[in-house]
Amino acid sequence: MRLRTTAALLLTALVLAGCGGGSSDESAGDLLARAKTTLDDAASVHFVLTSDGAPAGGNALLGGEGDIARPASFSGTLQVQAFGSSIDAEVISVDGTVYAQLPLTTGYSVVDPATLGVGDPGALIDPDTGISQLLTAAQSPELGDESRVDGEVVREVTGTLPGDLVADLLTSEDPAQDVTAVFSVATDSGELRQVELTGPFFSADDTGSYTIVLSDFGADVSITAPPTS
């Protein structure tokens, strides 16, 4: 009798575990909140930024890749369109000071990041002003498709973001327009894997897009200020 009772209790527990709790039952808002907490707890993260829809002329941030470490450091390359051509700038940011080595130069110089079309890249994982703020600022979030990325299960969440919020983080030609967002979150780890943003980034009359891919949460990253020329 005791064995049968124990078996029945175990079976009931398994059924309940399969039916309730866990990431499969999370609402869109809960999943985004968990992703924000996970990102805010990460000591570092690697990111890749790509864009689509930039015009042939003018100045624009086209993409980039690098590592961001807390509290406010960045090291990587930013691809910028300026004077009708695309240039790659090596960029390091430490505690609010941004250094860049531009093509045809021999060393790093302190620069205003606005000249590269960005804010301080070291602030990209700041809980209040960085990427993670987008997760809880999403309006009317809805769960989307579930898929796999490199064997990892991710769940999409769609929503809209205030244009001025995205303009402060990246750019916008019309901050009054909302931006459409698609977040892809790893359901097991809660790590944000990708953000696709669509809005008036390069023209107030046409939409463009930025895609941010995140990986290597918590990797051992050391970033120091470079010597300046």
PAMARDO-480310 format. One record per residue: residue number from 1; residue in one letter; z, x, y of N, C-alpha, C in turn. Coordinates in steps of 0.1 Angstrom, whole numbers. Layout:
<pts>
(NUM "A" (Z X Y) (Z X Y) (Z X Y))
...
</pts>
This chain:
<pts>
(1 "M" (0 8 -12) (0 0 0) (0 9 13))
(2 "R" (8 19 12) (9 28 24) (-4 35 27))
(3 "L" (-11 39 16) (-24 46 17) (-34 37 23))
(4 "R" (-34 24 18) (-44 14 23) (-41 11 38))
(5 "T" (-28 10 41) (-25 7 55) (-29 19 64))
(6 "T" (-27 31 60) (-31 43 68) (-46 43 69))
(7 "A" (-53 41 58) (-68 41 59) (-73 30 68))
(8 "A" (-67 18 68) (-71 8 77) (-69 12 92))
(9 "L" (-57 18 94) (-55 22 108) (-65 33 113))
(10 "L" (-68 42 104) (-78 52 107) (-91 46 110))
(11 "L" (-96 37 102) (-108 30 104) (-109 22 117))
(12 "T" (-98 16 120) (-97 9 133) (-98 18 145))
(13 "A" (-91 30 143) (-92 40 154) (-106 45 156))
(14 "L" (-113 47 145) (-126 52 146) (-136 42 152))
(15 "V" (-134 29 149) (-142 19 155) (-140 18 170))
(16 "L" (-127 18 173) (-123 17 187) (-129 29 195))
(17 "A" (-128 41 189) (-133 53 196) (-148 52 198))
(18 "G" (-155 46 188) (-169 45 190) (-173 35 200))
(19 "C" (-164 25 202) (-168 14 211) (-163 15 225))
(20 "G" (-153 24 228) (-148 24 241) (-146 39 246))
(21 "G" (-144 41 259) (-142 54 265) (-154 63 263))
(22 "G" (-152 75 268) (-163 85 267) (-173 83 277))
(23 "S" (-183 92 278) (-193 92 288) (-203 80 287))
(24 "S" (-204 75 274) (-214 64 273) (-210 52 280))
(25 "D" (-197 51 283) (-192 39 289) (-189 41 304))
(26 "E" (-192 53 309) (-190 55 324) (-200 47 332))
(27 "S" (-195 43 343) (-204 37 353) (-211 48 360))
(28 "A" (-221 44 368) (-229 54 376) (-220 61 385))
(29 "G" (-211 54 392) (-202 60 402) (-192 69 395))
(30 "D" (-187 65 383) (-177 73 376) (-183 86 372))
(31 "L" (-196 86 367) (-203 98 362) (-205 107 374))
(32 "L" (-209 102 385) (-211 111 397) (-198 117 402))
(33 "A" (-187 109 402) (-174 114 406) (-170 125 396))
(34 "R" (-172 124 383) (-169 134 374) (-177 147 376))
(35 "A" (-190 145 379) (-198 156 382) (-194 164 395))
(36 "K" (-189 156 405) (-185 163 417) (-172 171 414))
(37 "T" (-163 165 406) (-151 173 403) (-154 186 395))
(38 "T" (-163 184 386) (-167 196 378) (-174 207 386))
(39 "L" (-182 203 395) (-189 213 404) (-179 219 414))
(40 "D" (-170 211 419) (-160 216 428) (-150 225 421))
(41 "D" (-148 224 408) (-139 233 401) (-146 246 396))
(42 "A" (-159 246 397) (-166 258 393) (-165 270 403))
(43 "A" (-162 282 397) (-160 293 406) (-173 298 412))
(44 "S" (-184 295 404) (-197 300 408) (-208 291 402))
(45 "V" (-220 292 406) (-231 284 400) (-244 291 404))
(46 "H" (-254 290 395) (-267 295 398) (-276 284 402))
(47 "F" (-285 285 412) (-293 274 416) (-308 279 418))
(48 "V" (-317 269 415) (-331 271 418) (-335 259 426))
(49 "L" (-342 262 438) (-347 252 446) (-362 252 447))
(50 "T" (-369 241 445) (-383 240 447) (-386 228 456))
(51 "S" (-399 228 461) (-402 217 470) (-417 213 467))
(52 "D" (-420 201 472) (-434 196 471) (-437 188 483))
(53 "G" (-449 190 489) (-453 182 500) (-452 189 513))
(54 "A" (-449 202 513) (-448 209 526) (-462 211 532))
(55 "P" (-464 209 545) (-477 211 551) (-481 226 551))
(56 "A" (-494 228 553) (-499 242 553) (-495 250 565))
(57 "G" (-492 243 576) (-488 250 588) (-473 247 591))
(58 "G" (-468 253 602) (-455 251 606) (-445 259 598))
(59 "N" (-432 256 601) (-421 263 595) (-414 254 585))
(60 "A" (-411 259 573) (-404 250 563) (-397 259 553))
(61 "L" (-386 254 547) (-380 260 535) (-387 255 523))
(62 "L" (-393 264 516) (-401 260 504) (-393 261 491))
(63 "G" (-384 270 490) (-376 271 478) (-367 283 478))
(64 "G" (-361 286 467) (-352 297 466) (-345 298 453))
(65 "E" (-338 309 450) (-330 310 438) (-319 320 441))
(66 "G" (-308 318 435) (-297 327 437) (-284 322 431))
(67 "D" (-273 330 434) (-260 326 430) (-251 323 441))
(68 "I" (-242 313 439) (-233 309 450) (-219 310 444))
(69 "A" (-210 317 451) (-196 319 446) (-186 315 456))
(70 "R" (-175 309 452) (-165 305 461) (-157 317 466))
(71 "P" (-152 316 478) (-151 304 486) (-164 302 494))
(72 "A" (-172 312 498) (-184 309 506) (-193 321 506))
(73 "S" (-199 324 494) (-208 335 493) (-221 331 486))
(74 "F" (-231 338 490) (-245 336 484) (-252 349 483))
(75 "S" (-260 350 472) (-269 361 471) (-282 356 464))
(76 "G" (-293 358 470) (-306 354 464) (-318 355 473))
(77 "T" (-328 348 469) (-341 349 477) (-344 335 481))
(78 "L" (-348 334 494) (-353 321 499) (-368 323 503))
(79 "Q" (-375 313 499) (-390 313 502) (-392 304 514))
(80 "V" (-397 310 525) (-399 303 537) (-413 303 542))
(81 "Q" (-418 292 547) (-431 292 553) (-430 293 568))
(82 "A" (-437 303 573) (-436 306 587) (-450 312 592))
(83 "F" (-454 308 603) (-467 314 609) (-478 313 600))
(84 "G" (-479 302 592) (-490 299 583) (-490 306 570))
(85 "S" (-479 313 567) (-479 320 554) (-465 319 548))
(86 "S" (-464 322 535) (-451 321 528) (-445 335 527))
(87 "I" (-432 336 530) (-426 348 529) (-413 347 520))
(88 "D" (-409 357 513) (-397 357 506) (-387 366 513))
(89 "A" (-375 360 516) (-365 367 523) (-353 369 514))
(90 "E" (-348 381 512) (-336 384 505) (-324 381 514))
(91 "V" (-315 372 509) (-305 367 517) (-291 369 510))
(92 "I" (-281 373 518) (-268 374 514) (-259 367 524))
(93 "S" (-250 359 520) (-240 353 529) (-226 355 524))
(94 "V" (-218 360 533) (-204 362 530) (-195 357 541))
(95 "D" (-186 347 538) (-177 342 547) (-183 338 560))
(96 "G" (-194 331 560) (-200 326 572) (-210 335 579))
(97 "T" (-211 347 575) (-221 356 581) (-233 358 571))
(98 "V" (-245 355 577) (-257 355 569) (-265 368 572))
(99 "Y" (-269 375 561) (-277 387 562) (-290 384 556))
(100 "A" (-301 389 561) (-314 388 555) (-322 401 556))
(101 "Q" (-330 403 546) (-339 414 546) (-353 408 545))
(102 "L" (-361 409 556) (-374 402 556) (-385 412 552))
(103 "P" (-396 407 548) (-407 416 545) (-410 426 556))
(104 "L" (-414 438 552) (-417 449 562) (-405 455 569))
(105 "T" (-393 451 565) (-381 457 570) (-375 465 560))
(106 "T" (-366 475 564) (-361 485 555) (-346 482 551))
(107 "G" (-340 471 557) (-326 468 554) (-323 454 559))
(108 "Y" (-310 451 557) (-305 438 560) (-301 438 575))
(109 "S" (-302 426 581) (-298 423 595) (-290 410 595))
(110 "V" (-281 409 604) (-274 396 605) (-283 386 612))
(111 "V" (-285 374 607) (-294 365 612) (-287 351 614))
(112 "D" (-294 343 622) (-290 328 623) (-298 322 612))
(113 "P" (-291 315 602) (-299 310 591) (-309 299 595))
(114 "A" (-306 293 607) (-315 282 612) (-330 288 614))
(115 "T" (-331 301 616) (-344 307 618) (-351 307 604))
(116 "L" (-344 306 593) (-350 305 580) (-352 291 576))
(117 "G" (-348 281 584) (-349 267 581) (-338 262 572))
(118 "V" (-327 268 572) (-316 264 564) (-302 265 571))
(119 "G" (-292 259 566) (-279 262 570) (-273 274 563))
(120 "D" (-261 276 564) (-255 288 557) (-255 285 541))
(121 "P" (-263 293 534) (-264 291 519) (-251 293 512))
(122 "G" (-242 300 518) (-229 303 512) (-220 290 511))
(123 "A" (-224 280 519) (-217 267 519) (-222 257 510))
(124 "L" (-232 261 502) (-238 251 493) (-229 245 482))
(125 "I" (-218 252 479) (-208 246 470) (-195 243 477))
(126 "D" (-195 242 490) (-184 237 497) (-181 222 493))
(127 "P" (-169 218 489) (-167 204 485) (-170 194 496))
(128 "D" (-169 198 508) (-170 188 519) (-184 188 525))
(129 "T" (-191 199 525) (-204 200 532) (-216 205 523))
(130 "G" (-213 208 510) (-223 213 501) (-230 203 492))
(131 "I" (-235 207 481) (-243 199 472) (-234 188 467))
(132 "S" (-222 191 463) (-213 181 456) (-210 168 465))
(133 "Q" (-211 170 478) (-208 158 487) (-219 147 484))
(134 "L" (-231 151 480) (-241 141 478) (-238 132 467))
(135 "L" (-230 137 457) (-227 129 445) (-219 116 448))
(136 "T" (-210 118 457) (-201 106 460) (-206 99 473))
(137 "A" (-216 104 479) (-222 97 491) (-234 88 487))
(138 "A" (-238 89 474) (-249 81 470) (-246 66 471))
(139 "Q" (-254 58 477) (-253 44 479) (-260 36 468))
(140 "S" (-253 26 463) (-258 17 452) (-263 25 440))
(141 "P" (-254 34 435) (-259 42 423) (-261 34 411))
(142 "E" (-271 37 403) (-274 30 391) (-278 40 380))
(143 "L" (-273 37 368) (-276 45 356) (-290 44 353))
(144 "G" (-296 56 349) (-310 56 345) (-312 61 331))
(145 "D" (-323 68 328) (-326 72 314) (-316 83 310))
(146 "E" (-315 84 297) (-308 95 290) (-319 104 284))
(147 "S" (-318 117 285) (-327 126 279) (-320 139 276))
(148 "R" (-328 149 271) (-322 162 268) (-329 173 276))
(149 "V" (-321 182 281) (-326 194 288) (-321 206 280))
(150 "D" (-330 214 274) (-326 225 266) (-315 222 256))
(151 "G" (-318 210 249) (-309 205 239) (-296 198 244))
(152 "E" (-294 198 256) (-282 191 262) (-285 177 267))
(153 "V" (-277 168 264) (-279 154 268) (-275 152 282))
(154 "V" (-284 147 290) (-282 144 304) (-285 130 307))
(155 "R" (-278 124 317) (-280 110 321) (-284 110 336))
(156 "E" (-295 103 339) (-299 101 352) (-291 91 360))
(157 "V" (-289 93 373) (-283 83 381) (-291 83 394))
(158 "T" (-296 71 398) (-304 70 410) (-296 64 421))
(159 "G" (-300 67 433) (-293 61 445) (-300 66 458))
(160 "T" (-294 61 469) (-299 66 482) (-289 73 490))
(161 "L" (-293 82 498) (-284 90 506) (-287 89 521))
(162 "P" (-277 89 529) (-279 89 544) (-288 101 548))
(163 "G" (-298 99 555) (-307 109 559) (-301 120 567))
(164 "D" (-291 117 576) (-285 127 584) (-276 136 575))
(165 "L" (-271 131 564) (-263 140 555) (-271 150 549))
(166 "V" (-283 146 544) (-292 155 538) (-298 165 548))
(167 "A" (-300 160 560) (-306 169 571) (-296 180 573))
(168 "D" (-283 178 573) (-273 188 575) (-273 199 564))
(169 "L" (-277 194 552) (-276 203 540) (-290 211 539))
(170 "L" (-301 204 541) (-314 210 539) (-322 209 552))
(171 "T" (-329 198 554) (-337 195 566) (-342 181 566))
(172 "S" (-347 176 577) (-353 163 578) (-361 162 591))
(173 "E" (-372 156 591) (-380 153 603) (-376 140 609))
(174 "D" (-368 132 601) (-363 119 606) (-350 116 599))
(175 "P" (-339 121 604) (-326 119 598) (-322 104 597))
(176 "A" (-328 95 605) (-325 81 604) (-330 74 591))
(177 "Q" (-340 81 585) (-345 75 572) (-336 79 560))
(178 "D" (-333 70 551) (-326 73 539) (-334 82 530))
(179 "V" (-327 89 521) (-333 98 511) (-331 93 497))
(180 "T" (-341 92 489) (-339 88 475) (-335 99 467))
(181 "A" (-325 97 458) (-319 108 450) (-319 104 435))
(182 "V" (-322 113 427) (-321 112 412) (-312 124 407))
(183 "F" (-300 121 403) (-291 131 397) (-292 131 382))
(184 "S" (-292 143 376) (-292 144 362) (-279 152 358))
(185 "V" (-270 145 351) (-257 150 348) (-255 152 333))
(186 "A" (-250 163 328) (-248 165 314) (-236 157 310))
(187 "T" (-238 148 301) (-227 138 298) (-215 144 291))
(188 "D" (-217 155 283) (-205 161 277) (-197 169 287))
(189 "S" (-203 178 294) (-196 187 303) (-193 181 316))
(190 "G" (-201 171 320) (-200 166 334) (-206 175 344))
(191 "E" (-214 185 340) (-220 194 349) (-233 188 355))
(192 "L" (-235 189 368) (-247 185 375) (-258 195 371))
(193 "R" (-269 190 365) (-280 199 361) (-291 199 371))
(194 "Q" (-294 187 377) (-305 187 386) (-304 175 396))
(195 "V" (-309 178 408) (-309 168 419) (-324 167 424))
(196 "E" (-330 156 424) (-343 154 430) (-342 145 442))
(197 "L" (-346 151 453) (-345 144 466) (-359 141 472))
(198 "T" (-361 129 476) (-374 125 482) (-371 118 496))
(199 "G" (-378 124 506) (-376 118 519) (-385 125 529))
(200 "P" (-383 123 542) (-391 128 553) (-388 143 556))
(201 "F" (-388 152 547) (-384 165 549) (-393 173 557))
(202 "F" (-406 171 556) (-416 179 563) (-424 171 574))
(203 "S" (-423 158 573) (-430 149 583) (-423 136 583))
(204 "A" (-421 130 595) (-415 117 597) (-423 106 591))
(205 "D" (-436 108 589) (-445 98 584) (-448 99 569))
(206 "D" (-445 110 563) (-448 112 549) (-436 117 541))
(207 "T" (-436 115 528) (-424 119 521) (-428 133 514))
(208 "G" (-417 140 513) (-418 153 505) (-406 153 496))
(209 "S" (-405 163 488) (-394 164 479) (-388 178 477))
(210 "Y" (-375 178 474) (-368 190 470) (-361 187 456))
(211 "T" (-362 197 448) (-355 197 435) (-346 208 434))
(212 "I" (-333 206 431) (-323 216 429) (-318 216 415))
(213 "V" (-319 227 408) (-315 229 394) (-303 238 394))
(214 "L" (-292 234 387) (-280 242 387) (-277 246 372))
(215 "S" (-271 258 371) (-268 263 358) (-257 274 359))
(216 "D" (-253 279 348) (-243 291 347) (-231 288 355))
(217 "F" (-225 276 353) (-212 272 360) (-201 282 356))
(218 "G" (-195 288 366) (-183 296 363) (-187 311 359))
(219 "A" (-199 315 360) (-203 328 356) (-196 339 365))
(220 "D" (-194 351 360) (-188 361 367) (-197 367 377))
(221 "V" (-195 363 390) (-204 367 401) (-196 374 412))
(222 "S" (-201 385 416) (-195 393 427) (-205 395 438))
(223 "I" (-202 390 450) (-211 391 461) (-204 398 473))
(224 "T" (-209 409 478) (-203 416 489) (-213 417 501))
(225 "A" (-208 419 513) (-217 421 524) (-225 434 523))
(226 "P" (-238 433 527) (-246 446 526) (-245 454 538))
(227 "P" (-248 467 537) (-249 475 550) (-260 470 558))
(228 "T" (-259 470 571) (-269 465 580) (-276 477 587))
(229 "S" (-289 475 590) (-297 486 596) (-296 485 611))
</pts>
